[in-house]
């Protein structure tokens, strides 16, 4: 049985995409490999496709949680649980399905059991896992529902340069907002709390191919975790520099650039900011 410590907090697609790897050991299923089949990015794309990665969603009918998994799905996945709860407990399935990390483990277990080349392209990749997740291990060659496939494709096809590592993006995101895609206030929007000038300097990426001159283009991008992360990458590509003079450009410098701007990152950090950003990587 795989169990997850619920004291570890997840906030949604940002954590699924940017978090370090999941421990994929299933003690009660020795035939499973130790390595995760499904990448963190792929997990995030499936989560976004199936529910908008709504980590606050409850159960609706026979499906629960951000991955919208059923009891049979969870059982086929190896019955992972939260906080060492027994898998035979009446609440074990629901508690796992509603927990982002445990439900991600369930997805890994399900794919270990049913992995296959659903679209017959000669490889097993995220497209196959997305089909297996939605259509099941025995029906993955069928037609995906339009809306699920549209959302999945939107995220799986997101491409951008990445001077900032996923772990560093997570740390910046957590310091700025706790990685919550909150609405705009005081001219700052989204999980990265970015301003319109920051977005412009970041290359003005847009959500769903929106016209960058659109009145809502900045806000819509800032409120989307992928588009806002792309903006951060673009901003750092433009302003990357050794802010602290230690002879290298790393996450400490990206912290400073994000918080103090491309022309002010050598200045002293605001009170409380330095300690909060120098924490260990998530």
TIMAR-932847 format. One record per atom (N, C-alpha, C): residue in one letter; x, y, z. Coordinates in steps of 0.2 Angstrom, whole numbers, padded with zeros to 4 digits, always signed. Example, Ala and Ser with C-alpha at 12.3 -4.5 7.8 and 13.67 -1.06 7.14 Angstrom:
<rs>
a+0066-0028+0039 a+0062-0022+0039 a+0066-0016+0039 s+0064-0011+0035 s+0068-0005+0036 s+0064+0000+0039 
</rs>
This chain:
<rs>
x+0004-0006+0000 x+0000+0000+0000 x+0004+0006+0000 x+0003+0011-0004 x+0006+0017-0004 x+0002+0022+0000 x+0005+0026+0004 x+0002+0031+0009 x+0005+0037+0008 x+0002+0043+0009 x+0004+0050+0008 x+0003+0054+0014 x+0007+0058+0016 x+0007+0062+0022 x+0003+0068+0020 x-0003+0069+0023 x-0007+0075+0021 x-0005+0081+0023 x+0001+0082+0028 x+0003+0088+0030 x+0007+0092+0024 x+0008+0088+0019 x+0011+0091+0013 x+0006+0094+0009 x+0006+0101+0008 x+0001+0105+0005 x+0002+0106-0003 x-0003+0104-0007 x-0003+0106-0014 x-0009+0111-0015 x-0007+0115-0020 x-0012+0120-0022 x-0015+0120-0029 x-0013+0115-0033 x-0016+0114-0039 x-0011+0112-0045 x-0013+0114-0051 x-0009+0112-0056 x-0002+0115-0056 x-0001+0121-0052 x+0006+0123-0052 x+0011+0118-0048 x+0008+0115-0043 x+0012+0110-0039 x+0013+0104-0043 x+0008+0102-0047 x+0009+0096-0051 x+0014+0097-0056 x+0014+0103-0059 x+0019+0104-0065 x+0026+0105-0062 x+0026+0110-0057 x+0033+0112-0054 x+0036+0108-0049 x+0032+0103-0046 x+0035+0100-0040 x+0041+0095-0042 x+0045+0094-0038 x+0050+0088-0039 x+0046+0081-0039 x+0050+0076-0041 x+0046+0070-0042 x+0043+0067-0037 x+0038+0063-0038 x+0034+0059-0034 x+0037+0052-0032 x+0037+0050-0026 x+0039+0043-0025 x+0034+0038-0027 x+0036+0034-0032 x+0031+0030-0035 x+0031+0023-0033 x+0034+0021-0027 x+0034+0015-0025 x+0027+0012-0022 x+0025+0007-0024 x+0019+0004-0021 x+0021-0003-0018 x+0021-0002-0011 x+0023-0008-0007 x+0019-0014-0008 x+0012-0013-0010 x+0008-0019-0010 x+0008-0022-0018 x+0011-0019-0022 x+0012-0021-0029 x+0019-0021-0031 x+0022-0027-0030 x+0029-0027-0031 x+0031-0027-0038 x+0026-0029-0042 x+0028-0029-0050 x+0029-0022-0053 x+0027-0017-0049 x+0027-0010-0052 x+0034-0008-0051 x+0036-0004-0056 x+0043-0001-0056 x+0043+0005-0051 x+0049+0006-0049 x+0050+0012-0044 x+0049+0019-0048 x+0051+0019-0054 x+0051+0025-0058 x+0043+0027-0060 x+0042+0034-0060 x+0035+0036-0062 x+0035+0035-0069 x+0029+0033-0072 x+0028+0033-0079 x+0026+0039-0082 x+0022+0043-0078 x+0019+0049-0080 x+0023+0055-0078 x+0025+0059-0082 x+0029+0065-0080 x+0025+0070-0076 x+0028+0074-0072 x+0025+0079-0068 x+0021+0084-0073 x+0024+0086-0079 x+0020+0090-0084 x+0014+0086-0086 x+0015+0080-0088 x+0009+0076-0091 x+0003+0076-0085 x+0005+0074-0079 x+0000+0074-0074 x-0004+0081-0074 x+0000+0086-0074 x-0003+0093-0074 x-0008+0094-0080 x-0006+0091-0086 x-0010+0092-0092 x-0017+0088-0091 x-0016+0082-0089 x-0022+0077-0088 x-0026+0081-0082 x-0024+0083-0077 x-0028+0086-0072 x-0031+0092-0075 x-0028+0096-0078 x-0031+0102-0081 x-0037+0100-0086 x-0035+0095-0090 x-0040+0092-0095 x-0047+0090-0092 x-0046+0086-0086 x-0051+0082-0083 x-0056+0087-0079 x-0052+0092-0075 x-0056+0096-0071 x-0055+0103-0070 x-0050+0105-0075 x-0047+0112-0074 x-0042+0112-0068 x-0040+0106-0066 x-0036+0105-0060 x-0039+0109-0054 x-0045+0108-0053 x-0049+0111-0047 x-0048+0107-0041 x-0043+0109-0037 x-0041+0105-0031 x-0046+0105-0025 x-0051+0110-0026 x-0056+0110-0021 x-0062+0107-0023 x-0062+0103-0028 x-0068+0100-0030 x-0070+0094-0026 x-0076+0092-0025 x-0078+0086-0021 x-0080+0081-0025 x-0084+0077-0023 x-0087+0071-0027 x-0093+0073-0031 x-0094+0071-0037 x-0100+0072-0041 x-0102+0065-0044 x-0107+0062-0041 x-0109+0055-0043 x-0104+0050-0041 x-0101+0047-0046 x-0096+0042-0045 x-0089+0044-0046 x-0088+0050-0047 x-0081+0053-0048 x-0079+0058-0042 x-0073+0058-0041 x-0070+0063-0035 x-0064+0066-0037 x-0063+0072-0034 x-0056+0075-0034 x-0054+0078-0041 x-0048+0081-0040 x-0045+0085-0046 x-0044+0080-0052 x-0043+0074-0051 x-0042+0069-0057 x-0048+0066-0059 x-0054+0067-0055 x-0060+0064-0056 x-0060+0057-0057 x-0057+0053-0052 x-0057+0046-0052 x-0062+0043-0048 x-0064+0037-0051 x-0069+0032-0048 x-0066+0027-0043 x-0070+0024-0039 x-0068+0019-0035 x-0064+0013-0039 x-0067+0010-0044 x-0064+0005-0048 x-0057+0008-0050 x-0056+0014-0053 x-0050+0017-0055 x-0045+0016-0049 x-0047+0019-0044 x-0043+0019-0038 x-0040+0012-0036 x-0045+0007-0036 x-0043+0000-0034 x-0038-0003-0039 x-0039-0001-0046 x-0035-0004-0051 x-0028-0001-0050 x-0028+0005-0047 x-0021+0009-0046 x-0017+0007-0040 x-0020+0002-0036 x-0016+0000-0030 x-0019+0002-0024 x-0024+0006-0024 x-0028+0008-0018 x-0023+0013-0013 x-0019+0018-0016 x-0015+0022-0012 x-0020+0026-0007 x-0017+0027-0001 x-0021+0031+0004 x-0017+0037+0007 x-0021+0040+0011 x-0018+0046+0014 x-0017+0045+0022 x-0011+0047+0024 x-0009+0046+0031 x-0010+0039+0034 x-0008+0034+0030 x-0008+0027+0032 x-0015+0024+0033 x-0020+0027+0031 x-0027+0024+0031 x-0027+0018+0028 x-0030+0013+0031 x-0031+0006+0028 x-0035+0007+0022 x-0033+0003+0017 x-0037+0003+0010 x-0044+0001+0011 x-0045-0003+0016 x-0052-0006+0017 x-0057-0001+0020 x-0054+0004+0023 x-0058+0009+0026 x-0064+0012+0022 x-0069+0014+0024 x-0075+0016+0020 x-0073+0023+0017 x-0068+0026+0020 x-0067+0033+0018 x-0060+0033+0014 x-0057+0028+0013 x-0050+0028+0010 x-0050+0030+0003 x-0055+0028-0001 x-0055+0030-0008 x-0056+0037-0009 x-0061+0040-0005 x-0063+0047-0006 x-0058+0051-0003 x-0055+0049+0002 x-0049+0054+0005 x-0043+0054+0000 x-0042+0049-0003 x-0036+0049-0008 x-0038+0053-0014 x-0044+0052-0017 x-0047+0055-0023 x-0047+0062-0022 x-0049+0065-0016 x-0049+0072-0015 x-0042+0075-0013 x-0037+0071-0012 x-0031+0074-0011 x-0027+0074-0017 x-0024+0080-0019 x-0020+0080-0025 x-0015+0075-0026 x-0011+0075-0021 x-0005+0071-0021 x-0006+0063-0021 x-0011+0061-0017 x-0013+0054-0017 x-0016+0052-0024 x-0021+0057-0026 x-0024+0055-0032 x-0019+0055-0038 x-0014+0059-0038 x-0008+0059-0043 x-0005+0052-0043 x-0004+0049-0037 x-0001+0043-0036 x-0006+0037-0039 x-0012+0038-0038 x-0017+0034-0041 x-0016+0034-0049 x-0016+0039-0051 x-0015+0040-0059 x-0009+0036-0061 x-0003+0037-0057 x+0003+0033-0059 x+0002+0025-0058 x-0002+0023-0053 x-0003+0016-0052 x-0007+0013-0058 x-0012+0017-0060 x-0017+0015-0065 x-0013+0014-0072 x-0009+0019-0073 x-0005+0019-0079 x+0000+0013-0079 x+0003+0012-0074 x+0007+0006-0073 x+0004+0000-0075 x-0003-0001-0073 x-0006-0007-0075 x-0009-0007-0082 x-0011-0001-0085 x-0014-0001-0092 x-0010+0002-0097 x-0004+0004-0096 x+0000+0007-0101 x+0000+0004-0108 x-0001+0007-0113 x-0002+0005-0120 x-0002+0010-0125 x+0000+0008-0131 x+0000+0013-0137 x-0007+0014-0139 x-0011+0018-0136 x-0018+0019-0138 x-0019+0022-0145 x-0015+0026-0148 x-0016+0029-0154 x-0011+0026-0160 x-0008+0021-0158 x-0004+0017-0163 x+0001+0021-0166 x+0005+0025-0163 x+0010+0029-0166 x+0017+0027-0164 x+0017+0021-0161 x+0023+0017-0160 x+0027+0019-0154 x+0024+0023-0150 x+0027+0025-0143 x+0021+0026-0138 x+0023+0025-0132 x+0018+0027-0126 x+0020+0033-0123 x+0016+0038-0123 x+0018+0045-0121 x+0011+0048-0117 x+0012+0054-0116 x+0006+0057-0112 x+0000+0057-0116 x+0000+0057-0123 x-0006+0057-0126 x-0010+0050-0125 x-0006+0045-0124 x-0009+0039-0122 x-0012+0039-0115 x-0008+0041-0111 x-0010+0042-0104 x-0016+0046-0103 x-0017+0051-0107 x-0023+0055-0106 x-0029+0051-0109 x-0028+0047-0114 x-0033+0043-0117 x-0035+0038-0112 x-0030+0035-0109 x-0032+0029-0104 x-0035+0032-0098 x-0033+0038-0096 x-0036+0041-0090 x-0044+0042-0091 x-0045+0045-0097 x-0052+0047-0098 x-0057+0041-0100 x-0054+0037-0104 x-0058+0031-0108 x-0057+0024-0104 x-0052+0024-0100 x-0051+0018-0096 x-0046+0013-0100 x-0043+0008-0096 x-0038+0004-0099 x-0040+0000-0104 x-0046-0002-0105 x-0049-0006-0111 x-0052-0002-0116 x-0053+0004-0116 x-0056+0008-0121 x-0052+0014-0124 x-0046+0014-0123 x-0042+0021-0124 x-0041+0022-0131 x-0043+0018-0136 x-0043+0019-0143 x-0049+0023-0145 x-0054+0024-0141 x-0060+0028-0143 x-0059+0035-0144 x-0064+0039-0145 x-0064+0046-0146 x-0064+0049-0140 x-0060+0054-0139 x-0060+0058-0132 x-0065+0063-0133 x-0069+0065-0127 x-0073+0070-0127 x-0070+0077-0129 x-0074+0081-0133 x-0071+0087-0136 x-0067+0092-0131 x-0071+0093-0126 x-0069+0098-0121 x-0063+0096-0117 x-0063+0089-0115 x-0057+0086-0112 x-0051+0087-0116 x-0052+0085-0122 x-0046+0085-0127 x-0044+0092-0128 x-0048+0097-0129 x-0046+0103-0130 x-0042+0106-0125 x-0044+0105-0118 x-0040+0108-0113 x-0034+0104-0112 x-0034+0098-0113 x-0027+0094-0113 x-0022+0096-0118 x-0025+0097-0124 x-0020+0099-0130 x-0017+0106-0128 x-0021+0110-0126 x-0019+0117-0124 x-0013+0117-0120 x-0013+0113-0115 x-0008+0112-0110 x-0002+0108-0112 x-0003+0103-0115 x+0002+0098-0118 x+0006+0101-0123 x+0004+0106-0127 x+0007+0109-0132 x+0010+0116-0130 x+0010+0118-0124 x+0013+0124-0121 x+0021+0123-0122 x+0024+0127-0125 x+0031+0127-0126 x+0035+0134-0124 x+0040+0134-0121 x+0044+0140-0120 x+0051+0138-0117 x+0055+0143-0118 x+0062+0142-0116 x+0062+0142-0108 x+0067+0139-0105 x+0066+0139-0098 x+0073+0140-0094 x+0075+0147-0094 x+0081+0148-0090 x+0079+0147-0082 x+0073+0147-0080 x+0071+0146-0073 x+0069+0139-0072 x+0072+0135-0068 x+0070+0128-0067 x+0063+0127-0064 x+0060+0122-0065 x+0053+0121-0062 x+0053+0122-0054 x+0059+0119-0051 x+0059+0120-0044 x+0059+0128-0042 x+0063+0131-0046 x+0064+0139-0044 x+0057+0142-0046 x+0054+0140-0051 x+0047+0143-0052 x+0042+0142-0046 x+0043+0136-0044 x+0038+0134-0038 x+0040+0139-0032 x+0046+0140-0031 x+0048+0144-0025 x+0046+0151-0026 x+0047+0154-0032 x+0045+0161-0033 x+0037+0161-0032 x+0034+0156-0035 x+0026+0156-0035 x+0024+0156-0028 x+0027+0151-0024 x+0025+0151-0017 x+0026+0157-0013 x+0032+0160-0014 x+0033+0166-0010 x+0029+0172-0012 x+0027+0172-0018 x+0023+0178-0020 x+0016+0177-0018 x+0013+0171-0019 x+0006+0171-0018 x+0004+0164-0014 x+0009+0160-0013 x+0007+0153-0011 x+0004+0149-0016 x+0006+0151-0023 x+0004+0148-0029 x-0004+0148-0029 x-0007+0153-0027 x-0014+0154-0028 x-0016+0159-0034 x-0020+0156-0038 x-0021+0161-0044 x-0027+0166-0042 x-0025+0170-0037 x-0030+0175-0035 x-0031+0180-0040 x-0037+0184-0039 x-0038+0189-0044 x-0033+0195-0043 x-0034+0200-0047 x-0030+0206-0047 x-0031+0211-0041 x-0026+0213-0038 x-0027+0219-0034 x-0020+0223-0034 x-0021+0229-0033 x-0015+0234-0033 x-0010+0233-0039 x-0014+0232-0045 x-0010+0231-0051 x-0006+0225-0052 x-0007+0220-0048 x-0004+0214-0048 x-0009+0208-0049 x-0007+0203-0053 x-0012+0198-0054 x-0009+0191-0054 x-0013+0186-0052 x-0011+0179-0053 x-0006+0176-0048 x-0004+0170-0049 x+0000+0166-0044 x+0007+0169-0043 x+0009+0173-0049 x+0016+0176-0049 x+0016+0183-0047 x+0009+0186-0046 x+0008+0193-0044 x+0012+0197-0049 x+0011+0197-0055 x+0014+0200-0060 x+0010+0206-0062 x+0014+0212-0064 x+0011+0218-0066 x+0010+0218-0074 x+0007+0223-0077 x+0006+0223-0084 x+0013+0225-0087 x+0017+0229-0084 x+0024+0230-0087 x+0028+0224-0087 x+0028+0220-0082 x+0031+0214-0081 x+0029+0209-0087 x+0023+0209-0088 x+0020+0205-0093 x+0022+0207-0100 x+0023+0214-0101 x+0025+0216-0108 x+0032+0215-0108 x+0036+0216-0103 x+0044+0214-0104 x+0045+0206-0105 x+0040+0202-0102 x+0040+0195-0103 x+0038+0192-0110 x+0037+0197-0114 x+0035+0195-0121 x+0028+0195-0123 x+0023+0197-0118 x+0016+0197-0119 x+0013+0191-0122 x+0015+0185-0118 x+0012+0179-0120 x+0004+0179-0119 x+0000+0175-0122 x-0007+0176-0121 x-0010+0169-0120 x-0016+0169-0117 x-0020+0163-0116 x-0024+0161-0121 x-0024+0155-0124 x-0028+0152-0129 x-0028+0157-0136 x-0021+0159-0137 x-0020+0163-0143 x-0024+0169-0144 x-0025+0172-0138 x-0029+0179-0138 x-0024+0184-0141 x-0027+0189-0144 x-0023+0194-0146 x-0020+0198-0141 x-0013+0199-0141 x-0010+0203-0135 x-0013+0210-0134 x-0016+0213-0139 x-0018+0219-0139 x-0025+0219-0136 x-0028+0213-0134 x-0035+0213-0131 x-0035+0216-0125 x-0040+0219-0123 x-0041+0222-0116 x-0039+0218-0110 x-0041+0211-0111 x-0040+0206-0106 x-0034+0202-0106 x-0030+0203-0111 x-0025+0198-0113 x-0020+0198-0107 x-0018+0203-0104 x-0013+0203-0098 x-0016+0199-0092 x-0022+0201-0091 x-0026+0198-0085 x-0027+0191-0086 x-0029+0189-0092 x-0030+0182-0093 x-0024+0178-0093 x-0019+0180-0095 x-0012+0177-0095 x-0010+0176-0088 x-0010+0182-0084 x-0008+0182-0077 x-0012+0177-0073 x-0018+0176-0074 x-0022+0171-0071 x-0021+0164-0072 x-0018+0162-0078 x-0016+0156-0080 x-0009+0154-0078 x-0009+0148-0075 x-0002+0146-0072 x+0003+0145-0078 x+0001+0142-0083 x+0006+0141-0089 x+0008+0147-0092 x+0003+0151-0094 x+0004+0158-0097 x+0009+0162-0093 x+0007+0163-0086 x+0011+0167-0082 x+0018+0164-0081 x+0019+0158-0080 x+0025+0155-0080 x+0029+0156-0086 x+0026+0156-0092 x+0029+0158-0098 x+0032+0165-0098 x+0028+0169-0095 x+0030+0176-0094 x+0036+0177-0090 x+0036+0174-0084 x+0042+0174-0080 x+0048+0172-0084 x+0047+0166-0088 x+0053+0164-0091 x+0055+0169-0096 x+0051+0173-0100 x+0052+0178-0104 x+0056+0184-0101 x+0053+0186-0095 x+0056+0191-0091 x+0063+0190-0089 x+0064+0183-0087 x+0071+0182-0085 x+0076+0181-0090 x+0073+0179-0096 x+0078+0179-0102 x+0080+0186-0104 x+0076+0190-0103 x+0077+0197-0105 x+0082+0200-0100 x+0081+0199-0093 x+0084+0203-0088 x+0089+0198-0084 x+0091+0192-0086 x+0095+0188-0082 x+0102+0191-0081 x+0104+0191-0074 x+0110+0194-0072 x+0112+0191-0065 x+0118+0192-0064 x+0121+0190-0057 x+0119+0196-0052 x+0113+0196-0049 x+0111+0201-0045 x+0115+0202-0038 x+0117+0196-0036 x+0121+0196-0029 x+0128+0196-0030 x+0131+0196-0036 x+0138+0196-0037 x+0142+0190-0035 x+0139+0184-0035 x+0142+0178-0032 x+0145+0174-0038 x+0145+0177-0044 x+0149+0174-0050 x+0144+0169-0054 x+0138+0168-0052 x+0134+0164-0056 x+0127+0167-0056 x+0123+0164-0061 x+0116+0166-0061 x+0111+0160-0059 x+0108+0161-0054 x+0104+0155-0051 x+0097+0157-0049 x+0094+0153-0045 x+0087+0155-0042 x+0087+0161-0038 x+0093+0162-0034 x+0093+0168-0030 x+0092+0174-0034 x+0096+0174-0040 x+0095+0180-0044 x+0088+0181-0047 x+0085+0175-0049 x+0079+0175-0052 x+0074+0178-0047 x+0075+0176-0040 x+0070+0179-0035 x+0071+0186-0035 x+0077+0189-0035 x+0078+0196-0034 x+0075+0200-0040 x+0076+0197-0046 x+0074+0200-0052 x+0066+0200-0052 x+0063+0195-0050 x+0056+0194-0050 x+0053+0199-0045 x+0056+0200-0040 x+0053+0204-0034 x+0055+0212-0035 x+0061+0213-0038 x+0064+0220-0038 x+0064+0223-0045 x+0063+0218-0050 x+0064+0221-0057 x+0070+0220-0060 x+0070+0220-0066 x+0076+0219-0070 x+0082+0224-0069 x+0080+0230-0067 x+0085+0236-0066 x+0086+0237-0059 x+0083+0233-0054 x+0084+0235-0047 x+0086+0229-0043 x+0088+0223-0046 x+0089+0217-0043 x+0095+0217-0038 x+0099+0222-0039 x+0105+0222-0035 x+0104+0226-0028 x+0098+0229-0028 x+0096+0232-0022 x+0094+0228-0016 x+0094+0230-0010 x+0093+0226-0004 x+0085+0224-0005 x+0084+0217-0003 x+0077+0215-0003 x+0073+0217+0002 x+0066+0218+0001 x+0062+0220+0006 x+0062+0215+0012 x+0061+0218+0018 x+0061+0215+0024 x+0057+0208+0024 x+0060+0203+0026 x+0056+0196+0026 x+0056+0192+0020 x+0058+0196+0014 x+0058+0192+0008 x+0064+0188+0007 x+0070+0190+0009 x+0076+0186+0008 x+0075+0179+0012 x+0073+0179+0018 x+0073+0173+0022 x+0068+0168+0019 x+0062+0171+0016 x+0057+0167+0014 x+0059+0163+0007 x+0063+0167+0003 x+0065+0164-0003 x+0071+0160-0003 x+0074+0160+0003 x+0080+0155+0003 x+0079+0149+0006 x+0073+0147+0006 x+0071+0140+0009 x+0073+0135+0004 x+0073+0129+0007 x+0075+0123+0002 x+0070+0122-0003 x+0072+0119-0009 x+0068+0118-0015 x+0062+0114-0013 x+0056+0115-0016 x+0050+0111-0014 x+0050+0105-0019 
</rs>
